[in-house]
Amino acid sequence: MNTSVQSDSPAAAVVTSRTSDRTVGRGTRSRPAPANEGRSLVKYVGRTVVWAFTVINVFLLFWLVSASFKTPRELNEGPLSLPRFLFEEGRPFRNWATAWQVSGFKSAFGNTVIVVFVSSLLILAIGAPAAYALSRAKVRWARPMTGYFVLGMGVPFQTLVIPLSVAMSKVSFAGGTLNNSLTGLIIVYTALSLPFTIYLLTGFFASLPDELEEAAAMDGATGLRTFVGVMLPLARGGLLTAFIINAIGLWNETLLAVVLVRDDSKYTMARELWAFYGTMQYNSDYGALLAGVALLVLPMFILYLVLARYIIGGLTLGSGK
């Protein structure tokens, strides 16, 4: 019985083909296309820039916190060294206590929490219905109106400071005027933050499926009930993202607070830090000044670390449609 396989048989051809494929795979390597090489280079440069930016910011934050525990002498002699004198004296938080009690950060912190929290809620209360109407309304003016709100993002609010101050000084409120009041500051913050918020939330509501509204309409739900009971809960990721972004921005806002608020008892954290800076320049107590900067920066930094995944998830969710 002949068990040999002829060289021109189909089996032999298959064996030969597989052997040649393995030989080619071992001996040669596929080269990426020129377009892929360009994208790889851009990706590498982009990652390098992002990591360099991250390292610089982390270093600056570390230096800020470290310097807030130093005496003025330590800051002059070794600005990059670790703090030592206040820890040896047993008073490591002396600068923080000075910034919190002497400068007035204690009352300013409460004012800032009220202004930021109320403003952020008002922004969502007004921006969410507007964004829902612009994204789901089947009318001609919806798209042009959305573009109108986007144009509002391009107006520098610095150009509006003087007109706002003059207008608010002429509006009577609670025995005074809206100028130099927390209520006026809340109104201004809400109005100036609406364009970005409406633009952001429009993408979230537009990404929701139309079948949800159709099902709610078949069940006899009104437009308001559909918005509150169906669409709004599904857009909670976008609402949380908008709330956090607005809260961080308003917490650190300085120019409007400096121009519109003049009473010490109504200072926000950023406004109080501005006044504290002028005081510490004469005392040369830069350790306490840096502690005041840390008191302003760290709360929002911690908030961002805790809720970062919600912010990133919310921003990517809104780009689905």
Secondary structure as the mmCIF struct_conf table of DSSP 4:
data_model
#
loop_
_struct_conf.conf_type_id
_struct_conf.id
_struct_conf.beg_label_comp_id
_struct_conf.beg_label_asym_id
_struct_conf.beg_label_seq_id
_struct_conf.end_label_comp_id
_struct_conf.end_label_asym_id
_struct_conf.end_label_seq_id
TURN_TY1_P TURN_TY1_P1 SER A 7 ASP A 8
BEND BEND1 SER A 9 SER A 9
HELX_RH_AL_P HELX_RH_AL_P1 PRO A 10 GLY A 27
HELX_LH_PP_P HELX_LH_PP_P1 SER A 30 ALA A 33
HELX_RH_AL_P HELX_RH_AL_P2 PRO A 34 ALA A 67
TURN_TY1_P TURN_TY1_P2 SER A 68 PHE A 69
BEND BEND2 LYS A 70 LYS A 70
HELX_RH_AL_P HELX_RH_AL_P3 PRO A 72 GLU A 77
TURN_TY1_P TURN_TY1_P3 PRO A 79 LEU A 80
BEND BEND3 SER A 81 SER A 81
HELX_LH_PP_P HELX_LH_PP_P2 LEU A 82 PRO A 83
HELX_RH_AL_P HELX_RH_AL_P4 PHE A 85 GLU A 89
TURN_TY1_P TURN_TY1_P4 GLY A 90 GLY A 90
TURN_TY1_P TURN_TY1_P5 PRO A 92 PHE A 93
HELX_RH_AL_P HELX_RH_AL_P5 ARG A 94 ALA A 97
HELX_RH_PI_P HELX_RH_PI_P1 THR A 98 VAL A 102
BEND BEND4 SER A 103 SER A 103
HELX_RH_AL_P HELX_RH_AL_P6 PHE A 105 ARG A 136
BEND BEND5 VAL A 139 VAL A 139
TURN_TY1_P TURN_TY1_P6 ARG A 140 TRP A 141
HELX_RH_AL_P HELX_RH_AL_P7 ALA A 142 MET A 153
TURN_TY1_P TURN_TY1_P7 GLY A 154 GLY A 154
BEND BEND6 VAL A 155 VAL A 155
HELX_RH_3T_P HELX_RH_3T_P1 PHE A 157 LEU A 160
HELX_RH_AL_P HELX_RH_AL_P8 VAL A 161 MET A 168
TURN_TY1_P TURN_TY1_P8 SER A 169 LYS A 170
BEND BEND7 VAL A 171 VAL A 171
STRN STRN1 SER A 172 PHE A 173
TURN_TY1_P TURN_TY1_P9 ALA A 174 GLY A 175
STRN STRN2 GLY A 176 THR A 177
BEND BEND8 LEU A 178 LEU A 178
TURN_TY1_P TURN_TY1_P10 ASN A 179 ASN A 180
BEND BEND9 SER A 181 SER A 181
HELX_RH_AL_P HELX_RH_AL_P9 LEU A 182 ALA A 206
TURN_TY1_P TURN_TY1_P11 SER A 207 SER A 207
BEND BEND10 LEU A 208 LEU A 208
HELX_RH_AL_P HELX_RH_AL_P10 ASP A 210 MET A 218
TURN_TY1_P TURN_TY1_P12 ASP A 219 GLY A 220
HELX_RH_AL_P HELX_RH_AL_P11 GLY A 223 THR A 226
HELX_RH_PI_P HELX_RH_PI_P2 PHE A 227 MET A 231
HELX_RH_AL_P HELX_RH_AL_P12 LEU A 232 LEU A 234
TURN_TY1_P TURN_TY1_P13 ALA A 235 ALA A 235
HELX_RH_AL_P HELX_RH_AL_P13 ARG A 236 TRP A 251
TURN_TY1_P TURN_TY1_P14 ASN A 252 ASN A 252
HELX_RH_AL_P HELX_RH_AL_P14 LEU A 255 LEU A 260
HELX_RH_3T_P HELX_RH_3T_P2 ASP A 264 LYS A 266
HELX_RH_AL_P HELX_RH_AL_P15 MET A 269 ASN A 283
TURN_TY1_P TURN_TY1_P15 SER A 284 SER A 284
HELX_RH_AL_P HELX_RH_AL_P16 TYR A 286 LEU A 317
TURN_TY1_P TURN_TY1_P16 GLY A 318 SER A 319
#
